[in-house]
Amino acid sequence: MASLMENLIEVLNNESTEYDKLLALSQKKTPIIVSGNLENLEKITDDEQMVVSRIANLDKIREEVTADIANVLNKDVNTLKLSNLIEMLSGRPAEQKALAAAHDKLQAVVRDLKRINEQNEELLKNALEMVEFEMALVQATKSAPETANYNRGAYNAGDIMGVNQGFDTRQ
């Protein structure tokens, strides 16, 4: 049981380290979103995907270790939570303290990551709204009303107002 707890603590600490990396990348992403630098945004997103992949692998290992602990304790793995494990370790204060510290650290970094991601999401929504506004503005100028000039065959020969028909090099 002691080695299983050590494994769990190690996995939680490794997950926390990876989440710290993800948090740093998210913080670097904020000014990139504001500046609209798509090349750097793509690079950061690729780096994030690599970190997320490592977190997924660690999460799978954590689930396996937790299942082993639940099996040893004869508990249901679906109802066994870290807070319950921390309480169960009251007879082993060193392991209890280490597990509680790993749990608290992981919770704190995930909370910070969530806050930064919500901020970045809002910035991206604002940027998208600005792009949509600019596209609507461009479309509006292209669909400006035509002048009511007709030729001899009663066909409309009017020009679209507000749109240059070409580039005059003589000016």
Contact map, one row per residue, 1 for C-alpha under 8 A:
111110000000000000000000000000000000000000000000000000000000000000001001000000000000000000000000000000000000000000000000000000000000000000000000000000000000000000000000000
111111000000000000000000000000000000000000000000000000000000000000000000000000000000000000000000000000000000000000000000000000000000000000000000000000000000000000000000000
111111100000000000000000000000000000000000000000000000000000000000000000000000000000000000000000000000000000000000000000000000000000000000000000000000000000000000000000000
111111110000000000000000000000000000000000000000000000000000000010011000000000000000000000000000000000000000000000000000000000000000000000000000000000000000000000000000000
111111111000000000000000000000000000000000000000000000000000000000001000000000000000000000000010001000000000000000000000000000000000000000000000000000000000000000000000000
011111111100000000000000000000000000000000000000000000000000000000000000000000000000000000000010000000000000000000000000000000000000000000000000000000000000000000000000000
001111111110000000000000000000000000000000000000000000000000000010000000000000000000000000000000000000000000000000000000000000000000000000000000000000000000000000000000000
000111111111000000000000000000000000000000000000000000000000010011000000000000000000000000000000000000000000000000000000000000000000000000000000000000000000000000000000000
000011111111100000000000000000000000000000000000000000000000000000000000000000000000000000000000011001000000000000000000000000000000000000000000000000000000000000000000000
000001111111110000000000000000000000000000000000000000000000000000000000000000000000000000000000000000000000000000000000000000000000000000000000000000000000000000000000000
000000111111111000000000000000000000000000000000000000000100110000000000000000000000000000000000000000000000000000000000000000000000000000000000000000000000000000000000000
000000011111111100000000000000000000000000000000000000000000010000000000000000000000000000000000000001100100000000000000000000000000000000000000000000000000000000000000000
000000001111111110000000000000000000000000000000000000000000000000000000000000000000000000000000000001000100000000000000000000000000000000000000000000000000000000000000000
000000000111111111000000000000000000000000000000000000000100000000000000000000000000000000000000000000000000000000000000000000000000000000000000000000000000000000000000000
000000000011111111100000000000000000000000000000000000100110000000000000000000000000000000000000000000000100000000000000000000000000000000000000000000000000000000000000000
000000000001111111110000000000000000000000000000000000000000000000000000000000000000000000000000000001001100100000000000000000000000000000000000000000000000000000000000000
000000000000111111111000000000000000000000000000000000000000000000000000000000000000000000000000000000000000000000000000000000000000000000000000000000000000000000000000000
000000000000011111111100000000000000000000000000001001100000000000000000000000000000000000000000000000000000000000000000000000000000000000000000000000000000000000000000000
000000000000001111111110000000000000000000000000001000100000000000000000000000000000000000000000000000000100110010000000000000000000000000000000000000000000000000000000000
000000000000000111111111000000000000000000000000000000000000000000000000000000000000000000000000000000000000100000000000000000000000000000000000000000000000000000000000000
000000000000000011111111100000000000000000000000001000000000000000000000000000000000000000000000000000000000000000000000000000000000000000000000000000000000000000000000000
000000000000000001111111110000000000000000000001001100000000000000000000000000000000000000000000000000000000000010000000000000000000000000000000000000000000000000000000000
000000000000000000111111111000000000000000000000000000000000000000000000000000000000000000000000000000000000100110010000000000000000000000000000000000000000000000000000000
000000000000000000011111111100000000000000000000000000000000000000000000000000000000000000000000000000000000000000000000000000000000000000000000000000000000000000000000000
000000000000000000001111111110000000000000010011000000000000000000000000000000000000000000000000000000000000000000000000000000000000000000000000000000000000000000000000000
000000000000000000000111111111000000000000000000000000000000000000000000000000000000000000000000000000000000000010011001000000000000000000000000000000000000000000000000000
000000000000000000000011111111100000000000000000000000000000000000000000000000000000000000000000000000000000000000010000000000000000000000000000000000000000000000000000000
000000000000000000000001111111110000000000000000000000000000000000000000000000000000000000000000000000000000000000000000000000000000000000000000000000000000000000000000000
000000000000000000000000111111111000000010010000000000000000000000000000000000000000000000000000000000000000000000000001000000000000000000000000000000000000000000000000000
000000000000000000000000011111111100000000000000000000000000000000000000000000000000000000000000000000000000000000000001001000000000000000000000000000000000000000000000000
000000000000000000000000001111111110000000000000000000000000000000000000000000000000000000000000000000000000000000000000000000000000000000000000000000000000000000000000000
000000000000000000000000000111111111110110000000000000000000000000000000000000000000000000000000000000000000000000000000000000000000000000000000000000000000000000000000000
000000000000000000000000000011111111110010000000000000000000000000000000000000000000000000000000000000000000000000000001001100000000000000000000000000000000000000000000000
000000000000000000000000000001111111000000000000000000000000000000000000000000000000000000000000000000000000000000000000001000000000000000000000000000000000000000000000000
000000000000000000000000000000111111100000000000000000000000000000000000000000000000000000000000000000000000000000000000000000000000000000000000000000000000000000000000000
000000000000000000000000000000011111110000000000000000000000000000000000000000000000000000000000000000000000000000000000000000000000000000000000000000000000000000000000000
000000000000000000000000000000011011111110000000000000000000000000000000000000000000000000000000000000000000000000000000000000000000000000000000000000000000000000000000000
000000000000000000000000000000011001111111000000000000000000000000000000000000000000000000000000000000000000000000000000000000000000000000000000000000000000000000000000000
000000000000000000000000000000000000111111100000000000000000000000000000000000000000000000000000000000000000000000000000000000000000000000000000000000000000000000000000000
000000000000000000000000000000010000111111110000000000000000000000000000000000000000000000000000000000000000000000000000000000000000000000000000000000000000000000000000000
000000000000000000000000000010011000111111111000000000000000000000000000000000000000000000000000000000000000000000000000000000000000000000000000000000000000000000000000000
000000000000000000000000000000000000011111111100000000000000000000000000000000000000000000000000000000000000000000000000000000000000000000000000000000000000000000000000000
000000000000000000000000000000000000001111111110000000000000000000000000000000000000000000000000000000000000000000000000000000000000000000000000000000000000000000000000000
000000000000000000000000100010000000000111111111000000000000000000000000000000000000000000000000000000000000000000000000000000000000000000000000000000000000000000000000000
000000000000000000000000000000000000000011111111100000000000000000000000000000000000000000000000000000000000000000000000000000000000000000000000000000000000000000000000000
000000000000000000000000000000000000000001111111110000000000000000000000000000000000000000000000000000000000000000000000000000000000000000000000000000000000000000000000000
000000000000000000000000100000000000000000111111111000000000000000000000000000000000000000000000000000000000000000000000000000000000000000000000000000000000000000000000000
000000000000000000000100100000000000000000011111111100000000000000000000000000000000000000000000000000000000000000000000000000000000000000000000000000000000000000000000000
000000000000000000000000000000000000000000001111111110000000000000000000000000000000000000000000000000000000000000000000000000000000000000000000000000000000000000000000000
000000000000000000000000000000000000000000000111111111000000000000000000000000000000000000000000000000000000000000000000000000000000000000000000000000000000000000000000000
000000000000000001101100000000000000000000000011111111100000000000000000000000000000000000000000000000000000000000000000000000000000000000000000000000000000000000000000000
000000000000000000000100000000000000000000000001111111110000000000000000000000000000000000000000000000000000000000000000000000000000000000000000000000000000000000000000000
000000000000000000000000000000000000000000000000111111111000000000000000000000000000000000000000000000000000000000000000000000000000000000000000000000000000000000000000000
000000000000000001000000000000000000000000000000011111111100000000000000000000000000000000000000000000000000000000000000000000000000000000000000000000000000000000000000000
000000000000001001100000000000000000000000000000001111111110000000000000000000000000000000000000000000000000000000000000000000000000000000000000000000000000000000000000000
000000000000000000000000000000000000000000000000000111111111000000000000000000000000000000000000000000000000000000000000000000000000000000000000000000000000000000000000000
000000000000000000000000000000000000000000000000000011111111100000000000000000000000000000000000000000000000000000000000000000000000000000000000000000000000000000000000000
000000000010011000000000000000000000000000000000000001111111110000000000000000000000000000000000000000000000000000000000000000000000000000000000000000000000000000000000000
000000000000001000000000000000000000000000000000000000111111111000000000000000000000000000000000000000000000000000000000000000000000000000000000000000000000000000000000000
000000000000000000000000000000000000000000000000000000011111111100000000000000000000000000000000000000000000000000000000000000000000000000000000000000000000000000000000000
000000000010000000000000000000000000000000000000000000001111111110000000000000000000000000000000000000000000000000000000000000000000000000000000000000000000000000000000000
000000010011000000000000000000000000000000000000000000000111111111000000000000000000000000000000000000000000000000000000000000000000000000000000000000000000000000000000000
000000000000000000000000000000000000000000000000000000000011111111100000000000000000000000000000000000000000000000000000000000000000000000000000000000000000000000000000000
000000000000000000000000000000000000000000000000000000000001111111110000000000000000000000000000000000000000000000000000000000000000000000000000000000000000000000000000000
000100110000000000000000000000000000000000000000000000000000111111111000000000000000000000000000000000000000000000000000000000000000000000000000000000000000000000000000000
000000010000000000000000000000000000000000000000000000000000011111111100000010000000000000000000000000000000000000000000000000000000000000000000000000000000000000000000000
000000000000000000000000000000000000000000000000000000000000001111111110000010000000000000000000000000000000000000000000000000000000000000000000000000000000000000000000000
000100000000000000000000000000000000000000000000000000000000000111111111000000000000000000000000000000000000000000000000000000000000000000000000000000000000000000000000000
100110000000000000000000000000000000000000000000000000000000000011111111100000000000000000000000000000000000000000000000000000000000000000000000000000000000000000000000000
000000000000000000000000000000000000000000000000000000000000000001111111111110010000000000000000000000000000000000000000000000000000000000000000000000000000000000000000000
000000000000000000000000000000000000000000000000000000000000000000111111111110000000000000000000000000000000000000000000000000000000000000000000000000000000000000000000000
100000000000000000000000000000000000000000000000000000000000000000011111111000000000000000000000000000000000000000000000000000000000000000000000000000000000000000000000000
000000000000000000000000000000000000000000000000000000000000000000001111111000000000000000000000000000000000000000000000000000000000000000000000000000000000000000000000000
000000000000000000000000000000000000000000000000000000000000000000000111111100000000000000000000000000000000000000000000000000000000000000000000000000000000000000000000000
000000000000000000000000000000000000000000000000000000000000000000000111111110110000000000000000000000000000000000000000000000000000000000000000000000000000000000000000000
000000000000000000000000000000000000000000000000000000000000000000000110011111110000000000000000000000000000000000000000000000000000000000000000000000000000000000000000000
000000000000000000000000000000000000000000000000000000000000000001100110001111110000000000000000000000000000000000000000000000000000000000000000000000000000000000000000000
000000000000000000000000000000000000000000000000000000000000000000000000000111110000000000000000000000000000000000000000000000000000000000000000000000000000000000000000000
000000000000000000000000000000000000000000000000000000000000000000000000001111111000000000000000000000000000000000000000000000000000000000000000000000000000000000000000000
000000000000000000000000000000000000000000000000000000000000000000000100001111111101100000000000000000000000000000000000000000000000000000000000000000000000000000000000000
000000000000000000000000000000000000000000000000000000000000000000000000000000111111100000000000000000000000000000000000000000000000000000000000000000000000000000000000000
000000000000000000000000000000000000000000000000000000000000000000000000000000011111110000000000000000100000000000000000000000000000000000000000000000000000000000000000000
000000000000000000000000000000000000000000000000000000000000000000000000000000001111111000000000000100000000000000000000000000000000000000000000000000000000000000000000000
000000000000000000000000000000000000000000000000000000000000000000000000000000011111111100000000000000000000000000000000000000000000000000000000000000000000000000000000000
000000000000000000000000000000000000000000000000000000000000000000000000000000011111111110000000000000000000000000000000000000000000000000000000000000000000000000000000000
000000000000000000000000000000000000000000000000000000000000000000000000000000000111111111000001001100000000000000000000000000000000000000000000000000000000000000000000000
000000000000000000000000000000000000000000000000000000000000000000000000000000000011111111000001000000000000000000000000000000000000000000000000000000000000000000000000000
000000000000000000000000000000000000000000000000000000000000000000000000000000000001111111100000000000000000000000000000000000000000000000000000000000000000000000000000000
000000000000000000000000000000000000000000000000000000000000000000000000000000000000111111111011000000000000000000000000000000000000000000000000000000000000000000000000000
000000000000000000000000000000000000000000000000000000000000000000000000000000000000011111111001000000000000000000000000000000000000000000000000000000000000000000000000000
000000000000000000000000000000000000000000000000000000000000000000000000000000000000000111111000000000000000000000000000000000000000000000000000000000000000000000000000000
000000000000000000000000000000000000000000000000000000000000000000000000000000000000000011111111000000000000000000000000000000000000000000000000000000000000000000000000000
000000000000000000000000000000000000000000000000000000000000000000000000000000000000000011111111100000000000000000000000000000000000000000000000000000000000000000000000000
000000000000000000000000000000000000000000000000000000000000000000000000000000000000000000011111110000000000000000000000000000000000000000000000000000000000000000000000000
000011000000000000000000000000000000000000000000000000000000000000000000000000000000000010011111111000000000000000000000000000000000000000000000000000000000000000000000000
000000000000000000000000000000000000000000000000000000000000000000000000000000000000011011011111111100000000000000000000000000000000000000000000000000000000000000000000000
000000000000000000000000000000000000000000000000000000000000000000000000000000000000000000001111111110000000000000000000000000000000000000000000000000000000000000000000000
000000001000000000000000000000000000000000000000000000000000000000000000000000000000000000000111111111000000000000000000000000000000000000000000000000000000000000000000000
000010001000000000000000000000000000000000000000000000000000000000000000000000000000010000000011111111100000000000000000000000000000000000000000000000000000000000000000000
000000000000000000000000000000000000000000000000000000000000000000000000000000000010010000000001111111110000000000000000000000000000000000000000000000000000000000000000000
000000000000000000000000000000000000000000000000000000000000000000000000000000000000000000000000111111111000000000000000000000000000000000000000000000000000000000000000000
000000001001100100000000000000000000000000000000000000000000000000000000000000000000000000000000011111111100000000000000000000000000000000000000000000000000000000000000000
000000000001000000000000000000000000000000000000000000000000000000000000000000000100000000000000001111111110000000000000000000000000000000000000000000000000000000000000000
000000000000000000000000000000000000000000000000000000000000000000000000000000000000000000000000000111111111000000000000000000000000000000000000000000000000000000000000000
000000000000000100000000000000000000000000000000000000000000000000000000000000000000000000000000000011111111100000000000000000000000000000000000000000000000000000000000000
000000000001101100100000000000000000000000000000000000000000000000000000000000000000000000000000000001111111110000000000000000000000000000000000000000000000000000000000000
000000000000000000000000000000000000000000000000000000000000000000000000000000000000000000000000000000111111111000000000000000000000000000000000000000000000000000000000000
000000000000000000000000000000000000000000000000000000000000000000000000000000000000000000000000000000011111111100000000000000000000000000000000000000000000000000000000000
000000000000000100110010000000000000000000000000000000000000000000000000000000000000000000000000000000001111111110000000000000000000000000000000000000000000000000000000000
000000000000000000100000000000000000000000000000000000000000000000000000000000000000000000000000000000000111111111000000000000000000000000000000000000000000000000000000000
000000000000000000000000000000000000000000000000000000000000000000000000000000000000000000000000000000000011111111100000000000000000000000000000000000000000000000000000000
000000000000000000000010000000000000000000000000000000000000000000000000000000000000000000000000000000000001111111110000000000000000000000000000000000000000000000000000000
000000000000000000100110010000000000000000000000000000000000000000000000000000000000000000000000000000000000111111111000000000000000000000000000000000000000000000000000000
000000000000000000000000000000000000000000000000000000000000000000000000000000000000000000000000000000000000011111111100000000000000000000000000000000000000000000000000000
000000000000000000000000000000000000000000000000000000000000000000000000000000000000000000000000000000000000001111111110000000000000000000000000000000000000000000000000000
000000000000000000000010011000000000000000000000000000000000000000000000000000000000000000000000000000000000000111111111000000000000000000000000000000000000000000000000000
000000000000000000000000010000000000000000000000000000000000000000000000000000000000000000000000000000000000000011111111100000000000000000000000000000000000000000000000000
000000000000000000000000000000000000000000000000000000000000000000000000000000000000000000000000000000000000000001111111110000000000000000000000000000000000000000000000000
000000000000000000000000000000000000000000000000000000000000000000000000000000000000000000000000000000000000000000111111111000000000000000000000000000000000000000000000000
000000000000000000000000010011001000000000000000000000000000000000000000000000000000000000000000000000000000000000011111111100000000000000000000000000000000000000000000000
000000000000000000000000000000000000000000000000000000000000000000000000000000000000000000000000000000000000000000001111111110000000000000000000000000000000000000000000000
000000000000000000000000000000000000000000000000000000000000000000000000000000000000000000000000000000000000000000000111111111000000000000000000000000000000000000000000000
000000000000000000000000000001001100000000000000000000000000000000000000000000000000000000000000000000000000000000000011111111100000000000000000000000000000000000000000000
000000000000000000000000000000001000000000000000000000000000000000000000000000000000000000000000000000000000000000000001111111110000000000000000000000000000000000000000000
000000000000000000000000000000000000000000000000000000000000000000000000000000000000000000000000000000000000000000000000111111111000000000000000000000000000000000000000000
000000000000000000000000000000000000000000000000000000000000000000000000000000000000000000000000000000000000000000000000011111111100000000000000000000000000000000000000000
000000000000000000000000000000000000000000000000000000000000000000000000000000000000000000000000000000000000000000000000001111111110000000000000000000000000000000000000000
000000000000000000000000000000000000000000000000000000000000000000000000000000000000000000000000000000000000000000000000000111111111000000000000000000000000000000000000000
000000000000000000000000000000000000000000000000000000000000000000000000000000000000000000000000000000000000000000000000000011111111100000000000000000000000000000000000000
000000000000000000000000000000000000000000000000000000000000000000000000000000000000000000000000000000000000000000000000000001111111110000000000000000000000000000000000000
000000000000000000000000000000000000000000000000000000000000000000000000000000000000000000000000000000000000000000000000000000111111111000000000000000000000000000000000000
000000000000000000000000000000000000000000000000000000000000000000000000000000000000000000000000000000000000000000000000000000011111111100000000000000000000000000000000000
000000000000000000000000000000000000000000000000000000000000000000000000000000000000000000000000000000000000000000000000000000001111111110000000000000000000000000000000000
000000000000000000000000000000000000000000000000000000000000000000000000000000000000000000000000000000000000000000000000000000000111111111000000000000000000000000000000000
000000000000000000000000000000000000000000000000000000000000000000000000000000000000000000000000000000000000000000000000000000000011111111100000000000000000000000000000000
000000000000000000000000000000000000000000000000000000000000000000000000000000000000000000000000000000000000000000000000000000000001111111110000000000000000000000000000000
000000000000000000000000000000000000000000000000000000000000000000000000000000000000000000000000000000000000000000000000000000000000111111111000000000000000000000000000000
000000000000000000000000000000000000000000000000000000000000000000000000000000000000000000000000000000000000000000000000000000000000011111111100000000000000000000000000000
000000000000000000000000000000000000000000000000000000000000000000000000000000000000000000000000000000000000000000000000000000000000001111111110000000000000000000000000000
000000000000000000000000000000000000000000000000000000000000000000000000000000000000000000000000000000000000000000000000000000000000000111111111000000000000000000000000000
000000000000000000000000000000000000000000000000000000000000000000000000000000000000000000000000000000000000000000000000000000000000000011111111000000000000000001100000000
000000000000000000000000000000000000000000000000000000000000000000000000000000000000000000000000000000000000000000000000000000000000000001111111000000000000000100100000000
000000000000000000000000000000000000000000000000000000000000000000000000000000000000000000000000000000000000000000000000000000000000000000111111100000000000000100000000000
000000000000000000000000000000000000000000000000000000000000000000000000000000000000000000000000000000000000000000000000000000000000000000011111110000000000000111100000000
000000000000000000000000000000000000000000000000000000000000000000000000000000000000000000000000000000000000000000000000000000000000000000000011111000000000000110000000000
000000000000000000000000000000000000000000000000000000000000000000000000000000000000000000000000000000000000000000000000000000000000000000000001111100000000011110000000000
000000000000000000000000000000000000000000000000000000000000000000000000000000000000000000000000000000000000000000000000000000000000000000000000111110000000011110000000000
000000000000000000000000000000000000000000000000000000000000000000000000000000000000000000000000000000000000000000000000000000000000000000000000011111000001110000000000000
000000000000000000000000000000000000000000000000000000000000000000000000000000000000000000000000000000000000000000000000000000000000000000000000001111100001111000000000000
000000000000000000000000000000000000000000000000000000000000000000000000000000000000000000000000000000000000000000000000000000000000000000000000000111111111110000000000000
000000000000000000000000000000000000000000000000000000000000000000000000000000000000000000000000000000000000000000000000000000000000000000000000000011111111100000000000000
000000000000000000000000000000000000000000000000000000000000000000000000000000000000000000000000000000000000000000000000000000000000000000000000000001111110000000000000000
000000000000000000000000000000000000000000000000000000000000000000000000000000000000000000000000000000000000000000000000000000000000000000000000000001111110000000000000000
000000000000000000000000000000000000000000000000000000000000000000000000000000000000000000000000000000000000000000000000000000000000000000000000000001111111000000000000000
000000000000000000000000000000000000000000000000000000000000000000000000000000000000000000000000000000000000000000000000000000000000000000000000000001111111100000000000000
000000000000000000000000000000000000000000000000000000000000000000000000000000000000000000000000000000000000000000000000000000000000000000000000000111100111110000000000000
000000000000000000000000000000000000000000000000000000000000000000000000000000000000000000000000000000000000000000000000000000000000000000000000000111100011111000000000000
000000000000000000000000000000000000000000000000000000000000000000000000000000000000000000000000000000000000000000000000000000000000000000000000011111000001111100000000000
000000000000000000000000000000000000000000000000000000000000000000000000000000000000000000000000000000000000000000000000000000000000000000000000011010000000111110000000000
000000000000000000000000000000000000000000000000000000000000000000000000000000000000000000000000000000000000000000000000000000000000000000000111111000000000011111100000000
000000000000000000000000000000000000000000000000000000000000000000000000000000000000000000000000000000000000000000000000000000000000000000000001111000000000001111100000000
000000000000000000000000000000000000000000000000000000000000000000000000000000000000000000000000000000000000000000000000000000000000000000001001000000000000000111110000000
000000000000000000000000000000000000000000000000000000000000000000000000000000000000000000000000000000000000000000000000000000000000000000001101000000000000000111111000000
000000000000000000000000000000000000000000000000000000000000000000000000000000000000000000000000000000000000000000000000000000000000000000000000000000000000000001111110000
000000000000000000000000000000000000000000000000000000000000000000000000000000000000000000000000000000000000000000000000000000000000000000000000000000000000000000111110000
000000000000000000000000000000000000000000000000000000000000000000000000000000000000000000000000000000000000000000000000000000000000000000000000000000000000000000011111000
000000000000000000000000000000000000000000000000000000000000000000000000000000000000000000000000000000000000000000000000000000000000000000000000000000000000000000011111100
000000000000000000000000000000000000000000000000000000000000000000000000000000000000000000000000000000000000000000000000000000000000000000000000000000000000000000000111111
000000000000000000000000000000000000000000000000000000000000000000000000000000000000000000000000000000000000000000000000000000000000000000000000000000000000000000000011111
000000000000000000000000000000000000000000000000000000000000000000000000000000000000000000000000000000000000000000000000000000000000000000000000000000000000000000000001111
000000000000000000000000000000000000000000000000000000000000000000000000000000000000000000000000000000000000000000000000000000000000000000000000000000000000000000000001111
